Amino acid sequence: MKERIITYEIKIETFKDNDNNGIGDFKGLSSKLDYFKYLNINYLFINDILKQYENVNSLESANQRFGSLDEFIELTKLFNINKVQITPIIDLTEIKQSYINWKNMMRLYSDDFDTTKEIEWNTLYSKYVLNNDIQPNERITDLANFILYFDKVINFYNECGVKSFVLKNFEFLIPNTKKQKSLSKLEDIYKMIKRLNPDAKVILNPSVFNKTLFKKMIKSKAKVVDYLYINSFTTIGIDKQMPYANKTIFNFKEITNEIKFLYYSPKYIICLGSDNYGRIQSMWGCEKAFLEESTKALISLLFAGKSSIGMYYGDELGMTKTYHINLHKNEKKNNEEKRFYQSKKIPYATYEQAKKYQSPESSYALMSWSDGKNSGFGDSNNYYFSYADNVAKNNVELQKTIKNSPLNYFIQLTEIINNEKLSNNFDKSRVLVKKSNHKRVVLIKRKYKKITLYFALNLADKPKRFKKCYGYQILASNNGDKIYEGNVNMLEPYESILFIKEFSKAN
């Protein structure tokens, strides 16, 4: 497999249901394998499935969430065969809870071995029984207990056929980034996983952007990571203490500065969307005038460098915020939050708008499969999860039929970077980035041997001029119906163009 990969992050419960029960599960996910193949995905990032064993007293209750363990194992096998790696996201700051969930799962299955055929539970349990009397320590930073918890969780997934892991919020394991041995704990974790499976991939997901740390991890002589998954972009411009004090705007300078740094290595996975706050199309894009154009411009931004490509589910369509967020639930937490913002002199209308756009809840929309009721999910959802605001015009069923849709533009770019003739240009070329913070235009040049690629991206809602590209032809454009004449030097709002120039022997 190439170093450059494409990843796709989902929430199992909001991706696809089975038997029209309204909430996503393993069988629903399995039914969408062809969609992931259509997207050319290499790694599928999912929730930590041990969460479904939290605070339950029966297998029946646990299995009502995502499905049975048998179904998860079958899912993993099926996707492995089709070269899509199921990759759980494990929050290291919550590893004790994952361990407790694992222990509860073992207890439930020890009472009912016949419910699963794929794993010999007597054998599996005997691997761990020596340490099962150890009680989780209250201090998660206690390294001995941390290693114990981590070992159980990783071993469980390995037994289920999982070959890749995203480890989230790992920074507390690094006492001092300036010291030579500061990465030693990460090195130990990396080795633990590689001992189980030398081919396993270890992907670390930092909570904040830190150039110094990222460089150190990627260049470390003692290997600590295979990929870094960077998805903190929606946190830019938001006060973490008061995230709903105002509606944030697209910070072109800071976002493109961070992306420019990441462009130079496929070890960095850039994912613009996440569940940190809201949907990127609602926070940054143009929901009304230029929704499709801005969606495709952000997609272009992912493909322009040498970095690996990450997608948060639905961003390939331009899914916007959820249609419904209940701001008036009679819950103590919500009422306290509203009173807090009132005490800070934040007008309720300002708080309400920011909450609708920036709440993590607004990123948990049901995947937009169709424009039908509940966006292609069953009726028994009971509004536990809401569909996206723009599901009627932005859904998979519809976008597959439209040649120039964001979805098909994403497919076009994946095919271009995998093109045999151009693959070396994308994998081995130097990356030169020029950008104008004033114009909100980004120009990326990629040259390898006799082929030069040139990306021109306008991330503004107004037309912008740029330097003419003499001798270049247009390989792709996010404005597929447009007829270009002569040497182009003008970009329409959110327009992106990929130019190509081939040098003959005579040149």
C-alpha positions, -999 to +999 in steps of 0.1 A: +000+000+000+011+036-008+022+058+021-006+082+012-039+070+025-076+080+026-095+077+058-131+082+067-145+088+102-180+079+112-203+075+142-218+040+140-251+052+155-256+079+128-242+062+097-267+035+087-294+015+104-305-021+098-341-033+095-353+004+097-347+006+134-336+043+131-302+040+148-270+029+131-254-005+138-229-031+126-252-046+100-261-012+086-224-004+083-218-037+065-245-029+040-226+002+029-193-015+020-198-006-016-200+031-007-166+029+010-151+012-020-167+038-042-149+065-022-116+046-024-113+045+014-084+027+030-092+031+067-126+035+083-125+052+117-153+041+141-163+046+177-148+024+205-173-004+204-166-014+240-188+016+249-219-005+242-210-027+272-210+003+296-236+001+324-255-029+310-264-061+327-273-084+298-260-092+264-295-084+250-292-049+262-257-044+249-265-059+215-294-035+210-269-006+206-246-016+177-251-053+174-235-085+187-198-093+189-203-119+161-216-091+139-186-069+146-162-097+139-180-105+106-179-068+098-141-066+104-135-098+083-156-085+054-139-051+053-104-066+057-111-088+026-121-057+007-090-038+019-108-013+041-094-014+076-119-011+105-101+013+129-115+020+164-108+054+179-096+049+215-095+078+239-065+073+261-078+096+287-108+072+291-088+040+288-099+030+324-135+031+313-128+011+282-111-015+304-141-016+327-164-020+297-142-048+284-144-065+318-182-062+319-183-077+284-161-106+295-185-112+325-215-111+302-200-136+277-187-159+304-223-166+312-232-173+276-203-188+256-226-202+230-237-168+218-205-163+197-188-188+175-158-168+161-138-165+194-130-193+218-140-173+249-126-199+274-092-195+257-094-158+254-105-153+290-076-175+303-051-151+287-063-124+311-076-142+342-043-138+361-048-100+363-085-099+365-085-093+403-067-060+398-091-031+405-087+000+382-068+027+400-085+061+404-054+078+389-054+072+352-018+086+350-006+057+371+015+041+344+013+005+356-025+005+356-026+024+324-005-003+306-028-030+321-059-012+308-044-006+274-032-041+270-067-056+276-084-032+252-058-037+224-057-074+228-095-076+226-095-057+193-066-078+179-086-110+187-115-095+167-093-090+136-086-053+139-053-042+124-052-005+129-059+019+158-065+056+163-052+067+198-068+099+208-057+125+235-022+110+240-005+142+251-006+134+288+019+106+282+045+132+271+059+149+302+082+173+284+084+177+246+120+192+248+136+162+265+150+134+244+132+107+262+098+124+264+084+101+237+094+069+256+058+060+268+045+064+232+073+042+220+062+016+245+026+017+234+037+015+197+058-016+205+029-032+224+007-030+193+034-041+169+042-071+191+006-082+187+007-076+149+038-063+131+016-051+103-008-031+125-010+007+120-007+031+149-024+064+142-022+091+169-049+119+171-036+150+189-061+173+207-042+205+197-020+216+168+017+215+178+042+218+150+072+211+173+057+179+187+045+167+153+080+171+137+096+153+167+072+124+165+075+119+127+113+122+127+120+102+159+146+075+155+126+053+178+094+049+160+063+060+179+036+065+152+027+055+116+004+084+110-008+116+128-045+123+124-050+161+125-086+171+128-085+201+152-092+228+126-128+236+138-113+246+172-096+276+155-111+308+167-133+293+194-128+300+231-130+266+247-142+282+279-170+300+261-176+282+228-210+297+222-202+333+230-202+341+193-204+324+159-169+318+145-158+326+110-134+309+086-099+319+097-081+317+063-047+326+076-044+303+105-061+273+089-040+275+057-008+280+077-015+247+096-024+229+064+007+242+046+029+227+073+011+193+070+013+193+032+048+180+030+044+144+044+019+116+038+024+107+075+000+136+083-037+129+077-056+162+072-093+160+081-111+194+082-143+181+098-147+165+132-170+161+162-150+188+181-176+214+173-200+218+143-201+209+106-175+227+085-200+236+058-221+254+084-192+270+102-170+280+072-188+274+039-216+293+023-248+274+032-270+293+007-252+310-022-221+287-028-227+255-009-216+231-036-187+253-047-173+258-012-177+221-004-156+212-035-131+239-027-125+224+007-122+189-009-096+203-033-076+217-003-073+181+010-058+167-023-034+195-032-005+185-009+014+152-002-005+147+030-029+118+035-066+126+032-092+124+060-130+128+056-156+132+084-187+114+073-210+135+050-183+162+043-179+146+008-216+157+002-214+191+020-237+180+048-246+210+070-257+213+107-284+191+121-320+202+114-329+201+150-310+208+182-332+211+213-320+241+232-349+240+256-345+206+272-354+208+309-320+194+319-299+208+347-267+210+325-284+230+297-301+254+321-268+260+339-251+267+306-277+292+296-275+310+329-237+310+326-238+329+292-264+353+306-241+361+335-214+369+309-237+394+292-240+372+261-274+379+244-295+348+242-299+352+204-261+352+200-258+321+222-286+303+204-271+309+169-236+299+180-249+268+197-268+257+166-237+260+145-209+250+168-223+224+192-208+190+187-244+177+186-248+196+152-221+174+137-239+141+147-265+144+118-278+112+103-259+103+072-277+118+042-285+087+021-317+100+005-342+129+007-368+106+023-380+108+058-351+106+083-326+108+054-329+071+046-331+058+082-361+040+097-390+057+115-382+044+150-355+070+155-379+092+176-356+122+169-328+108+190-306+119+161-316+146+136-310+147+099-289+174+082-305+207+074-298+204+037-307+167+032-332+174+005-306+187-020-275+171-006-277+133-003-259+103-017-288+091-039-291+124-056-254+134-058-245+101-075-267+111-105-252+146-108-219+147-128-205+178-111-217+171-075-193+173-046-194+135-042-184+129-078-158+156-076-143+138-046-143+105-066-126+123-096-098+135-074-092+101-058-089+086-093-065+113-104-041+107-074-043+070-080-037+074-118-006+053-128+009+081-149+005+108-122+010+088-090+047+096-087+039+133-092+016+131-062+038+108-041+073+120-048+071+156-060+082+187-041+054+208-028+056+246-033+028+266-016+020+303-022-010+320-006-025+354-003-042+360+030-058+392+016-072+375-015-079+341+002-062+323-027-039+293-024-016+282-052+002+248-049+028+236-074+038+200-077+067+190-100+082+156-107+105+149-137+086+161-168+052+167-153+041+197-133+007+200-115-006+233-104-036+238-080-053+272-079-079+275-051-101+305-043-115+302-008-134+335-009-170+342-019-159+368-045-140+364-078-102+366-075-073+371-100-041+351-100-010+347-121-017+332-155-006+296-161+011+297-195+014+264-213-008+245-189-039+224-196-068+220-172-069+185-157-098+190-134-121+218-121-148+219-094-168+239-120-172+210-144-197+227-168-175+258-173-158+262-207-123+277-202-106+297-230-070+309-232-047+313-202-070+314-172-062+341-146-095+345-128-112+322-103-149+324-095-161+323-059-148+290-043-135+278-077-105+254-078-086+243-109-060+216-113-036+224-142-011+201-158+020+207-180+040+180-196+075+187-208+086+170-240+122+159-248+125+190-270+119+212-239 
